[in-house]
Each structure stands twice: as C-alpha cells, then as structure tokens.
Amino acid sequence: MYRLTLYDQIRNIPVAEQIVPKRTPTAITTFIQESTHKKPLISITTDHMPLYKNIMDNIGVKHQLCIFHLFKMMGDKVYKKLRSKKLTEREKISLCLYFTDIKNIFRTYDLKTSNQRLNKLLNDFDRIPRVLQRFIKQKIILDYKRLTTFMENTKIPRTSNTVENYYRQTEPEQIKKKYKTITGILTYLHYKMKNWTQKHITK
C-alpha cells in the first residue's frame, strides 16, 4: 500500500490523503484531480520518481522537482567516491568544488543567474568528474525546466520538505503496525490531518 498526500505548502496544511495499492499514473492523476477540483492549483512539487513527469504534463500543471532530493541523489554518489582510495586528494577536492558549483545553480531565485551558472559549468564540462558529468547530462539538462520552476514564482516551493516533515510527524510506521485495513488507516490519517490543520491555521 502507498500513501498519497497533497499538501498546501503556502498554508502548511494537508489538503487530502489516500491509500492506494499501487502508485499508478491513473491512481495518482485521479487523486490530484479530485483533490483539487474547483480549488486553485499553482504547481506541484514532487520527488524524482519518473512517472510524475507525464502525470503533471497530462494534468497541465507546473511541475517542480524537489531540489533537496536532487542534492541527495548526487551527494550519495559523490560521498561514495570520496571514500574511495582510488582518487587522489586533488581529485577529491575537484569533485567537491564541482559538486558545489552544481548546487549553486539552484541556490538562487533568479532564472538568469541560474542559466549563467549552468552555462559557465558547461563550458568547463570536460574537466568535470565523470560521476557529475552523468548527472548533468542525464538529469540536470534533461529536467532543467522542472528543476527551476520555483524561480518563476516565489510561491512555488523548491523542495518537498514540508510534506516530508508532515510524514515524520504523523508516524507512518505506527500506522502500519496499528491499522490493518485501509479504512482504519484513512480514519487515523483524517484525525491527524484535522489536528494538524487546526494547529497550523490558528498560528
């Protein structure tokens, strides 16, 4: 079973939750459309699961890929290389510096600045460590539009950290242990959503 959550990051409250057997395009599309019916929808920020791109395009909503997840994916590969005895200290320093340069592309809210930083990096592409070259070609260039959507509108969150925090606070592991039916889980989640909303709306 999978937990689908639509979270209003401007108001910092969950909009809807649903439990589905599988995360299929049909299930996710239906969930989003039903949850946002006659409600304003600026954009949706997601992790980097490939199926989200077609879903958002078909719905016709702006799509932001989580920057935190991007940094985490790259960081896992970089830190693995840094622990390797095959790299010299100079190569490790170079790897860290280029990793920082890549992250700086997304550490701005100005698209022009981001473009300039990306182009500067691409001009030096042959000198970039291979592990980062792969990310640049297969991820950053390919998904650049979706990685910089937040620069178009300050109300578009660049990460999904708020919903991740919401998940941590609503004890997903406890849900699995205590509730064996979808009805039981949804009842529990509805209770948590109500309490969370009351707590944050009154702030």
C-alpha positions, -999 to 999 in steps of 0.1 A, spaced: 0 0 0 11 36 -7 2 68 9 -7 97 -14 -7 132 1 -15 165 -14 0 193 8 -7 230 6 28 244 13 16 280 14 -8 274 43 13 245 56 -16 221 58 -25 188 41 -53 190 15 -60 153 10 -47 119 17 -54 85 2 -41 49 4 -37 31 -29 -24 -5 -36 0 8 -63 13 42 -74 0 41 -109 -5 71 -132 -43 65 -131 -44 64 -93 -22 95 -89 -40 115 -116 -74 107 -102 -62 116 -67 -48 150 -78 -78 159 -99 -104 150 -73 -84 167 -45 -80 200 -64 -115 202 -80 -126 238 -80 -95 248 -60 -66 270 -71 -35 250 -81 -3 268 -88 21 239 -91 30 206 -77 64 197 -62 74 160 -62 103 137 -57 121 124 -88 100 93 -95 99 92 -133 62 87 -137 54 121 -121 65 140 -152 40 126 -176 12 128 -150 19 166 -144 21 172 -181 -12 154 -188 -29 173 -159 -14 206 -173 1 218 -140 35 234 -134 59 208 -120 88 214 -97 112 185 -89 125 186 -53 159 202 -51 167 185 -18 162 151 -34 184 162 -63 212 171 -40 207 139 -20 210 118 -52 242 135 -63 256 136 -27 252 98 -23 273 92 -54 299 119 -45 304 107 -9 309 72 -22 337 85 -45 352 105 -16 356 73 4 374 56 -24 411 51 -22 414 53 -60 410 91 -61 439 114 -52 433 143 -27 434 167 -56 407 147 -74 386 147 -43 389 184 -39 379 189 -75 349 167 -71 337 187 -41 342 220 -58 323 210 -89 295 195 -68 292 229 -51 291 246 -84 262 224 -95 243 230 -63 248 268 -67 228 266 -100 198 261 -78 207 283 -49 191 313 -64 156 325 -72 168 343 -103 165 322 -135 190 344 -154 216 338 -127 209 301 -127 213 300 -165 246 318 -163 259 294 -137 249 264 -157 265 278 -189 297 285 -171 297 249 -158 290 235 -193 319 255 -207 342 236 -183 324 203 -189 354 182 -200 371 189 -167 342 179 -145 345 145 -128 327 118 -147 302 110 -119 290 146 -121 290 147 -159 264 119 -159 241 138 -136 245 170 -157 236 151 -189 210 127 -177 193 148 -150 201 185 -149 199 193 -186 170 169 -192 150 182 -163 163 218 -160 128 233 -166 113 213 -139 142 220 -115 139 258 -119 101 262 -119 103 277 -84 122 306 -99 91 317 -119 70 322 -88 81 327 -51 50 307 -40 63 276 -57 83 255 -31 116 242 -44 115 212 -21 90 188 -7 105 191 28 72 203 44 53 172 34 83 150 44 81 167 78 44 161 80 50 124 73 75 122 101 51 139 125 22 116 116 41 84 124 39 62 92 55 32 109 30 34 137 1 34 112 13 2 96 16 -16 129 -17 -4 144 -41 -4 115 -45 -34 92 -73 -21 70 -74 8 46 -105 22 64 -86 22 97 -56 39 82 -77 66 65 -97 72 97 -64 77 115 -50 100 88 -82 120 88 -78 126 125 -41 136 121 -50 159 92 -77 176 113 -54 181 143 -25 193 121 -48 218 103 -63 232 135 -28 236 149 -13 255 119 -44 275 109 -45 291 144 -9 303 142 
